[in-house]
Amino acid sequence: MKKYIFLLIVIIISSCNNSKKADTEIQKKEKKELRPFFDSDKIDHYYLDISEREFEYFASDNTTQKEKKKEFSNLFMGYYPDSIPKKNFENLLLKYKYKKSNLSLKQEKEIKNVFSEKDSLMNEGYACVAEYRDIFIFKKKEKTVGIAKICFKCGRFQITGSKLDVSGFGLWKELDKLESIVRTDIKKP
């Protein structure tokens, strides 16, 4: 009887080890199969660091240049661009005081990994109006192939130009990782 119990325990333990190996292999396979949203060879990051007062000036009805106000509001809070712009989008960002970050190759690789296809589903609601202070421009041979606008404050995002399903993007864990990549000066608890 003791032999049977011992044999049963050995079989159970060995089967548990095999399932752990299988899980590890599946995870490795899943990581290898993550396809990036954009086929790019360069990523540019632009960040807007303006105060609430400056924002109110750009967005207020008191601004004499209505077109400029509308353009800024669409860029900062709205859905512009909803396709890859024909004109130079980067000049528009610079016009509204967005600053270009100098990303290292390591940072670009990490950003590309964050902007990749995943099996997770984003099912959380948003608690604020988006403030798209961070904009990523994905390029292939100096041509813009994709744009991602991110609001780290409330977790909203807009991705334009991807041929893949981006609905799995936007988990707080991913956004925190992305923010830590581009905002090296901010320390989180």
Rosetta constraint file for C-alpha pairs under 8 A:
AtomPair CA 1 CA 5 HARMONIC 6.48 0.50
AtomPair CA 2 CA 6 HARMONIC 6.07 0.50
AtomPair CA 3 CA 7 HARMONIC 6.01 0.50
AtomPair CA 4 CA 8 HARMONIC 6.03 0.50
AtomPair CA 5 CA 9 HARMONIC 6.20 0.50
AtomPair CA 6 CA 10 HARMONIC 6.27 0.50
AtomPair CA 7 CA 11 HARMONIC 6.27 0.50
AtomPair CA 8 CA 12 HARMONIC 6.23 0.50
AtomPair CA 9 CA 13 HARMONIC 6.14 0.50
AtomPair CA 10 CA 14 HARMONIC 6.11 0.50
AtomPair CA 11 CA 15 HARMONIC 6.10 0.50
AtomPair CA 12 CA 16 HARMONIC 6.26 0.50
AtomPair CA 13 CA 17 HARMONIC 6.41 0.50
AtomPair CA 14 CA 18 HARMONIC 6.29 0.50
AtomPair CA 15 CA 19 HARMONIC 6.27 0.50
AtomPair CA 16 CA 20 HARMONIC 6.38 0.50
AtomPair CA 17 CA 21 HARMONIC 6.36 0.50
AtomPair CA 18 CA 22 HARMONIC 6.21 0.50
AtomPair CA 19 CA 23 HARMONIC 6.13 0.50
AtomPair CA 20 CA 24 HARMONIC 6.20 0.50
AtomPair CA 21 CA 25 HARMONIC 6.18 0.50
AtomPair CA 22 CA 26 HARMONIC 6.15 0.50
AtomPair CA 23 CA 27 HARMONIC 6.20 0.50
AtomPair CA 24 CA 28 HARMONIC 6.22 0.50
AtomPair CA 25 CA 29 HARMONIC 6.10 0.50
AtomPair CA 26 CA 30 HARMONIC 6.10 0.50
AtomPair CA 27 CA 31 HARMONIC 6.21 0.50
AtomPair CA 28 CA 32 HARMONIC 6.31 0.50
AtomPair CA 29 CA 33 HARMONIC 6.30 0.50
AtomPair CA 30 CA 34 HARMONIC 6.56 0.50
AtomPair CA 34 CA 116 HARMONIC 5.98 0.50
AtomPair CA 34 CA 117 HARMONIC 5.46 0.50
AtomPair CA 34 CA 118 HARMONIC 6.58 0.50
AtomPair CA 35 CA 116 HARMONIC 5.37 0.50
AtomPair CA 35 CA 117 HARMONIC 5.35 0.50
AtomPair CA 36 CA 112 HARMONIC 6.37 0.50
AtomPair CA 36 CA 113 HARMONIC 6.78 0.50
AtomPair CA 36 CA 115 HARMONIC 5.96 0.50
AtomPair CA 36 CA 116 HARMONIC 3.94 0.50
AtomPair CA 36 CA 117 HARMONIC 6.09 0.50
AtomPair CA 37 CA 115 HARMONIC 5.83 0.50
AtomPair CA 37 CA 116 HARMONIC 5.09 0.50
AtomPair CA 37 CA 117 HARMONIC 6.38 0.50
AtomPair CA 37 CA 162 HARMONIC 5.28 0.50
AtomPair CA 37 CA 163 HARMONIC 7.01 0.50
AtomPair CA 37 CA 164 HARMONIC 5.92 0.50
AtomPair CA 37 CA 166 HARMONIC 7.42 0.50
AtomPair CA 38 CA 115 HARMONIC 7.99 0.50
AtomPair CA 38 CA 138 HARMONIC 6.88 0.50
AtomPair CA 38 CA 145 HARMONIC 6.81 0.50
AtomPair CA 38 CA 146 HARMONIC 6.31 0.50
AtomPair CA 38 CA 161 HARMONIC 7.57 0.50
AtomPair CA 38 CA 162 HARMONIC 5.75 0.50
AtomPair CA 38 CA 163 HARMONIC 7.74 0.50
AtomPair CA 39 CA 139 HARMONIC 7.99 0.50
AtomPair CA 39 CA 140 HARMONIC 6.82 0.50
AtomPair CA 39 CA 145 HARMONIC 7.49 0.50
AtomPair CA 40 CA 138 HARMONIC 5.74 0.50
AtomPair CA 40 CA 139 HARMONIC 5.05 0.50
AtomPair CA 40 CA 140 HARMONIC 4.51 0.50
AtomPair CA 40 CA 141 HARMONIC 7.96 0.50
AtomPair CA 40 CA 145 HARMONIC 7.09 0.50
AtomPair CA 41 CA 138 HARMONIC 7.68 0.50
AtomPair CA 41 CA 139 HARMONIC 6.10 0.50
AtomPair CA 41 CA 140 HARMONIC 5.18 0.50
AtomPair CA 41 CA 141 HARMONIC 7.00 0.50
AtomPair CA 42 CA 108 HARMONIC 7.32 0.50
AtomPair CA 42 CA 138 HARMONIC 6.06 0.50
AtomPair CA 42 CA 139 HARMONIC 5.19 0.50
AtomPair CA 42 CA 140 HARMONIC 6.57 0.50
AtomPair CA 42 CA 142 HARMONIC 7.85 0.50
AtomPair CA 43 CA 103 HARMONIC 7.93 0.50
AtomPair CA 43 CA 108 HARMONIC 6.13 0.50
AtomPair CA 43 CA 136 HARMONIC 6.68 0.50
AtomPair CA 43 CA 137 HARMONIC 5.65 0.50
AtomPair CA 43 CA 138 HARMONIC 4.68 0.50
AtomPair CA 43 CA 139 HARMONIC 6.16 0.50
AtomPair CA 44 CA 100 HARMONIC 7.14 0.50
AtomPair CA 44 CA 101 HARMONIC 7.16 0.50
AtomPair CA 44 CA 102 HARMONIC 7.86 0.50
AtomPair CA 44 CA 103 HARMONIC 7.35 0.50
AtomPair CA 44 CA 136 HARMONIC 5.68 0.50
AtomPair CA 44 CA 137 HARMONIC 5.08 0.50
AtomPair CA 44 CA 138 HARMONIC 6.58 0.50
AtomPair CA 44 CA 139 HARMONIC 7.99 0.50
AtomPair CA 45 CA 100 HARMONIC 5.79 0.50
AtomPair CA 45 CA 101 HARMONIC 5.45 0.50
AtomPair CA 45 CA 102 HARMONIC 7.73 0.50
AtomPair CA 45 CA 103 HARMONIC 7.48 0.50
AtomPair CA 45 CA 134 HARMONIC 7.07 0.50
AtomPair CA 45 CA 135 HARMONIC 5.81 0.50
AtomPair CA 45 CA 136 HARMONIC 4.59 0.50
AtomPair CA 45 CA 137 HARMONIC 6.42 0.50
AtomPair CA 45 CA 182 HARMONIC 7.98 0.50
AtomPair CA 46 CA 93 HARMONIC 7.58 0.50
AtomPair CA 46 CA 98 HARMONIC 5.71 0.50
AtomPair CA 46 CA 99 HARMONIC 5.24 0.50
AtomPair CA 46 CA 100 HARMONIC 4.41 0.50
AtomPair CA 46 CA 101 HARMONIC 5.97 0.50
AtomPair CA 46 CA 133 HARMONIC 7.91 0.50
AtomPair CA 46 CA 134 HARMONIC 5.78 0.50
AtomPair CA 46 CA 135 HARMONIC 5.18 0.50
AtomPair CA 46 CA 136 HARMONIC 6.40 0.50
AtomPair CA 47 CA 98 HARMONIC 5.20 0.50
AtomPair CA 47 CA 99 HARMONIC 5.20 0.50
AtomPair CA 47 CA 100 HARMONIC 6.49 0.50
AtomPair CA 47 CA 101 HARMONIC 7.27 0.50
AtomPair CA 47 CA 133 HARMONIC 5.44 0.50
AtomPair CA 47 CA 134 HARMONIC 4.70 0.50
AtomPair CA 47 CA 135 HARMONIC 6.54 0.50
AtomPair CA 48 CA 97 HARMONIC 6.45 0.50
AtomPair CA 48 CA 98 HARMONIC 4.40 0.50
AtomPair CA 48 CA 99 HARMONIC 6.21 0.50
AtomPair CA 48 CA 133 HARMONIC 4.79 0.50
AtomPair CA 48 CA 134 HARMONIC 6.64 0.50
AtomPair CA 49 CA 97 HARMONIC 7.95 0.50
AtomPair CA 49 CA 98 HARMONIC 7.24 0.50
AtomPair CA 49 CA 99 HARMONIC 7.94 0.50
AtomPair CA 49 CA 133 HARMONIC 7.23 0.50
AtomPair CA 50 CA 54 HARMONIC 6.00 0.50
AtomPair CA 50 CA 55 HARMONIC 6.58 0.50
AtomPair CA 51 CA 55 HARMONIC 6.27 0.50
AtomPair CA 52 CA 56 HARMONIC 6.10 0.50
AtomPair CA 53 CA 57 HARMONIC 6.31 0.50
AtomPair CA 54 CA 58 HARMONIC 6.39 0.50
AtomPair CA 55 CA 59 HARMONIC 6.08 0.50
AtomPair CA 56 CA 60 HARMONIC 5.36 0.50
AtomPair CA 57 CA 62 HARMONIC 7.69 0.50
AtomPair CA 57 CA 63 HARMONIC 6.74 0.50
AtomPair CA 58 CA 63 HARMONIC 6.83 0.50
AtomPair CA 58 CA 68 HARMONIC 7.94 0.50
AtomPair CA 58 CA 69 HARMONIC 5.70 0.50
AtomPair CA 58 CA 72 HARMONIC 6.86 0.50
AtomPair CA 58 CA 73 HARMONIC 7.85 0.50
AtomPair CA 59 CA 63 HARMONIC 7.48 0.50
AtomPair CA 59 CA 69 HARMONIC 5.39 0.50
AtomPair CA 59 CA 70 HARMONIC 7.50 0.50
AtomPair CA 59 CA 72 HARMONIC 7.02 0.50
AtomPair CA 59 CA 73 HARMONIC 6.02 0.50
AtomPair CA 60 CA 69 HARMONIC 7.28 0.50
AtomPair CA 61 CA 66 HARMONIC 7.62 0.50
AtomPair CA 61 CA 69 HARMONIC 7.83 0.50
AtomPair CA 63 CA 69 HARMONIC 6.76 0.50
AtomPair CA 65 CA 69 HARMONIC 6.38 0.50
AtomPair CA 66 CA 70 HARMONIC 6.15 0.50
AtomPair CA 67 CA 71 HARMONIC 6.02 0.50
AtomPair CA 68 CA 72 HARMONIC 6.14 0.50
AtomPair CA 69 CA 73 HARMONIC 6.14 0.50
AtomPair CA 70 CA 74 HARMONIC 6.11 0.50
AtomPair CA 71 CA 75 HARMONIC 6.22 0.50
AtomPair CA 72 CA 76 HARMONIC 5.91 0.50
AtomPair CA 72 CA 96 HARMONIC 7.20 0.50
AtomPair CA 73 CA 77 HARMONIC 5.52 0.50
AtomPair CA 73 CA 78 HARMONIC 6.32 0.50
AtomPair CA 74 CA 78 HARMONIC 4.09 0.50
AtomPair CA 74 CA 79 HARMONIC 6.07 0.50
AtomPair CA 74 CA 80 HARMONIC 5.33 0.50
AtomPair CA 75 CA 79 HARMONIC 6.87 0.50
AtomPair CA 75 CA 80 HARMONIC 5.19 0.50
AtomPair CA 75 CA 81 HARMONIC 7.24 0.50
AtomPair CA 75 CA 132 HARMONIC 7.56 0.50
AtomPair CA 76 CA 130 HARMONIC 7.71 0.50
AtomPair CA 76 CA 131 HARMONIC 5.68 0.50
AtomPair CA 76 CA 132 HARMONIC 5.03 0.50
AtomPair CA 76 CA 133 HARMONIC 6.91 0.50
AtomPair CA 77 CA 129 HARMONIC 7.07 0.50
AtomPair CA 77 CA 130 HARMONIC 5.31 0.50
AtomPair CA 77 CA 131 HARMONIC 5.29 0.50
AtomPair CA 77 CA 132 HARMONIC 6.10 0.50
AtomPair CA 78 CA 130 HARMONIC 7.79 0.50
AtomPair CA 79 CA 158 HARMONIC 7.29 0.50
AtomPair CA 81 CA 85 HARMONIC 6.69 0.50
AtomPair CA 81 CA 160 HARMONIC 7.50 0.50
AtomPair CA 82 CA 160 HARMONIC 6.25 0.50
AtomPair CA 83 CA 160 HARMONIC 5.86 0.50
AtomPair CA 83 CA 161 HARMONIC 6.49 0.50
AtomPair CA 84 CA 144 HARMONIC 7.23 0.50
AtomPair CA 84 CA 145 HARMONIC 7.11 0.50
AtomPair CA 84 CA 146 HARMONIC 6.74 0.50
AtomPair CA 84 CA 147 HARMONIC 7.35 0.50
AtomPair CA 84 CA 160 HARMONIC 6.85 0.50
AtomPair CA 84 CA 161 HARMONIC 6.36 0.50
AtomPair CA 85 CA 89 HARMONIC 6.35 0.50
AtomPair CA 88 CA 92 HARMONIC 7.07 0.50
AtomPair CA 89 CA 93 HARMONIC 6.54 0.50
AtomPair CA 90 CA 94 HARMONIC 6.29 0.50
AtomPair CA 91 CA 95 HARMONIC 6.09 0.50
AtomPair CA 92 CA 96 HARMONIC 6.66 0.50
AtomPair CA 93 CA 97 HARMONIC 6.60 0.50
AtomPair CA 93 CA 98 HARMONIC 5.23 0.50
AtomPair CA 93 CA 99 HARMONIC 7.92 0.50
AtomPair CA 94 CA 98 HARMONIC 5.12 0.50
AtomPair CA 94 CA 99 HARMONIC 6.69 0.50
AtomPair CA 101 CA 182 HARMONIC 7.94 0.50
AtomPair CA 103 CA 107 HARMONIC 5.83 0.50
AtomPair CA 103 CA 108 HARMONIC 6.34 0.50
AtomPair CA 103 CA 182 HARMONIC 7.77 0.50
AtomPair CA 104 CA 108 HARMONIC 6.28 0.50
AtomPair CA 105 CA 109 HARMONIC 6.19 0.50
AtomPair CA 106 CA 110 HARMONIC 6.26 0.50
AtomPair CA 107 CA 111 HARMONIC 6.07 0.50
AtomPair CA 107 CA 181 HARMONIC 6.27 0.50
AtomPair CA 107 CA 182 HARMONIC 7.57 0.50
AtomPair CA 108 CA 112 HARMONIC 6.09 0.50
AtomPair CA 109 CA 113 HARMONIC 6.32 0.50
AtomPair CA 110 CA 114 HARMONIC 6.42 0.50
AtomPair CA 110 CA 181 HARMONIC 7.49 0.50
AtomPair CA 111 CA 115 HARMONIC 6.27 0.50
AtomPair CA 111 CA 178 HARMONIC 6.47 0.50
AtomPair CA 111 CA 181 HARMONIC 7.41 0.50
AtomPair CA 112 CA 116 HARMONIC 6.66 0.50
AtomPair CA 114 CA 174 HARMONIC 6.36 0.50
AtomPair CA 114 CA 177 HARMONIC 7.87 0.50
AtomPair CA 114 CA 178 HARMONIC 6.83 0.50
AtomPair CA 115 CA 169 HARMONIC 7.40 0.50
AtomPair CA 116 CA 169 HARMONIC 7.83 0.50
AtomPair CA 117 CA 164 HARMONIC 7.10 0.50
AtomPair CA 117 CA 165 HARMONIC 7.00 0.50
AtomPair CA 117 CA 166 HARMONIC 6.66 0.50
AtomPair CA 117 CA 168 HARMONIC 6.94 0.50
AtomPair CA 117 CA 169 HARMONIC 7.47 0.50
AtomPair CA 118 CA 168 HARMONIC 5.51 0.50
AtomPair CA 118 CA 169 HARMONIC 7.07 0.50
AtomPair CA 119 CA 168 HARMONIC 6.12 0.50
AtomPair CA 120 CA 168 HARMONIC 4.92 0.50
AtomPair CA 120 CA 169 HARMONIC 7.58 0.50
AtomPair CA 121 CA 167 HARMONIC 6.52 0.50
AtomPair CA 121 CA 168 HARMONIC 4.60 0.50
AtomPair CA 121 CA 169 HARMONIC 7.52 0.50
AtomPair CA 122 CA 167 HARMONIC 6.47 0.50
AtomPair CA 122 CA 168 HARMONIC 5.50 0.50
AtomPair CA 122 CA 169 HARMONIC 6.59 0.50
AtomPair CA 122 CA 170 HARMONIC 6.30 0.50
AtomPair CA 122 CA 171 HARMONIC 6.17 0.50
AtomPair CA 126 CA 154 HARMONIC 6.15 0.50
AtomPair CA 126 CA 155 HARMONIC 6.90 0.50
AtomPair CA 126 CA 156 HARMONIC 6.82 0.50
AtomPair CA 127 CA 154 HARMONIC 6.08 0.50
AtomPair CA 128 CA 154 HARMONIC 5.85 0.50
AtomPair CA 129 CA 154 HARMONIC 7.71 0.50
AtomPair CA 130 CA 151 HARMONIC 5.79 0.50
AtomPair CA 130 CA 153 HARMONIC 7.86 0.50
AtomPair CA 130 CA 154 HARMONIC 6.76 0.50
AtomPair CA 130 CA 156 HARMONIC 6.12 0.50
AtomPair CA 131 CA 150 HARMONIC 7.92 0.50
AtomPair CA 131 CA 151 HARMONIC 5.39 0.50
AtomPair CA 131 CA 153 HARMONIC 7.61 0.50
AtomPair CA 132 CA 149 HARMONIC 5.73 0.50
AtomPair CA 132 CA 150 HARMONIC 5.28 0.50
AtomPair CA 132 CA 151 HARMONIC 4.73 0.50
AtomPair CA 132 CA 157 HARMONIC 7.80 0.50
AtomPair CA 133 CA 149 HARMONIC 7.68 0.50
AtomPair CA 133 CA 150 HARMONIC 6.81 0.50
AtomPair CA 133 CA 151 HARMONIC 6.25 0.50
AtomPair CA 134 CA 149 HARMONIC 5.93 0.50
AtomPair CA 134 CA 150 HARMONIC 5.29 0.50
AtomPair CA 134 CA 151 HARMONIC 6.71 0.50
AtomPair CA 135 CA 147 HARMONIC 7.08 0.50
AtomPair CA 135 CA 148 HARMONIC 5.68 0.50
AtomPair CA 135 CA 149 HARMONIC 4.48 0.50
AtomPair CA 135 CA 150 HARMONIC 6.26 0.50
AtomPair CA 136 CA 147 HARMONIC 5.66 0.50
AtomPair CA 136 CA 148 HARMONIC 5.06 0.50
AtomPair CA 136 CA 149 HARMONIC 6.43 0.50
AtomPair CA 137 CA 144 HARMONIC 6.67 0.50
AtomPair CA 137 CA 145 HARMONIC 7.79 0.50
AtomPair CA 137 CA 146 HARMONIC 5.97 0.50
AtomPair CA 137 CA 147 HARMONIC 4.71 0.50
AtomPair CA 137 CA 148 HARMONIC 6.65 0.50
AtomPair CA 138 CA 144 HARMONIC 5.83 0.50
AtomPair CA 138 CA 145 HARMONIC 5.68 0.50
AtomPair CA 138 CA 146 HARMONIC 4.93 0.50
AtomPair CA 138 CA 147 HARMONIC 6.11 0.50
AtomPair CA 139 CA 143 HARMONIC 5.18 0.50
AtomPair CA 139 CA 144 HARMONIC 4.38 0.50
AtomPair CA 139 CA 145 HARMONIC 5.30 0.50
AtomPair CA 139 CA 146 HARMONIC 6.96 0.50
AtomPair CA 140 CA 144 HARMONIC 6.51 0.50
AtomPair CA 140 CA 145 HARMONIC 6.40 0.50
AtomPair CA 145 CA 161 HARMONIC 6.11 0.50
AtomPair CA 145 CA 162 HARMONIC 7.98 0.50
AtomPair CA 146 CA 159 HARMONIC 7.45 0.50
AtomPair CA 146 CA 160 HARMONIC 5.61 0.50
AtomPair CA 146 CA 161 HARMONIC 4.47 0.50
AtomPair CA 146 CA 162 HARMONIC 6.36 0.50
AtomPair CA 147 CA 159 HARMONIC 5.86 0.50
AtomPair CA 147 CA 160 HARMONIC 5.16 0.50
AtomPair CA 147 CA 161 HARMONIC 6.57 0.50
AtomPair CA 148 CA 157 HARMONIC 7.05 0.50
AtomPair CA 148 CA 158 HARMONIC 5.64 0.50
AtomPair CA 148 CA 159 HARMONIC 4.37 0.50
AtomPair CA 148 CA 160 HARMONIC 6.27 0.50
AtomPair CA 149 CA 157 HARMONIC 5.45 0.50
AtomPair CA 149 CA 158 HARMONIC 5.09 0.50
AtomPair CA 149 CA 159 HARMONIC 6.44 0.50
AtomPair CA 150 CA 155 HARMONIC 7.26 0.50
AtomPair CA 150 CA 156 HARMONIC 6.12 0.50
AtomPair CA 150 CA 157 HARMONIC 4.51 0.50
AtomPair CA 150 CA 158 HARMONIC 6.70 0.50
AtomPair CA 151 CA 155 HARMONIC 5.53 0.50
AtomPair CA 151 CA 156 HARMONIC 5.23 0.50
AtomPair CA 151 CA 157 HARMONIC 6.14 0.50
AtomPair CA 152 CA 156 HARMONIC 7.20 0.50
AtomPair CA 152 CA 175 HARMONIC 6.68 0.50
AtomPair CA 152 CA 176 HARMONIC 7.78 0.50
AtomPair CA 152 CA 179 HARMONIC 7.18 0.50
AtomPair CA 155 CA 170 HARMONIC 6.70 0.50
AtomPair CA 155 CA 171 HARMONIC 7.85 0.50
AtomPair CA 155 CA 172 HARMONIC 6.83 0.50
AtomPair CA 155 CA 175 HARMONIC 7.12 0.50
AtomPair CA 156 CA 170 HARMONIC 7.32 0.50
AtomPair CA 157 CA 170 HARMONIC 7.05 0.50
AtomPair CA 159 CA 166 HARMONIC 7.47 0.50
AtomPair CA 162 CA 166 HARMONIC 7.62 0.50
AtomPair CA 169 CA 174 HARMONIC 7.74 0.50
AtomPair CA 170 CA 174 HARMONIC 6.43 0.50
AtomPair CA 170 CA 175 HARMONIC 6.31 0.50
AtomPair CA 171 CA 175 HARMONIC 6.35 0.50
AtomPair CA 172 CA 176 HARMONIC 5.94 0.50
AtomPair CA 173 CA 177 HARMONIC 6.24 0.50
AtomPair CA 174 CA 178 HARMONIC 6.10 0.50
AtomPair CA 175 CA 179 HARMONIC 6.01 0.50
AtomPair CA 176 CA 180 HARMONIC 6.15 0.50
AtomPair CA 177 CA 181 HARMONIC 6.33 0.50
AtomPair CA 178 CA 182 HARMONIC 6.50 0.50
AtomPair CA 179 CA 183 HARMONIC 5.58 0.50
AtomPair CA 180 CA 184 HARMONIC 5.85 0.50
AtomPair CA 180 CA 186 HARMONIC 7.44 0.50
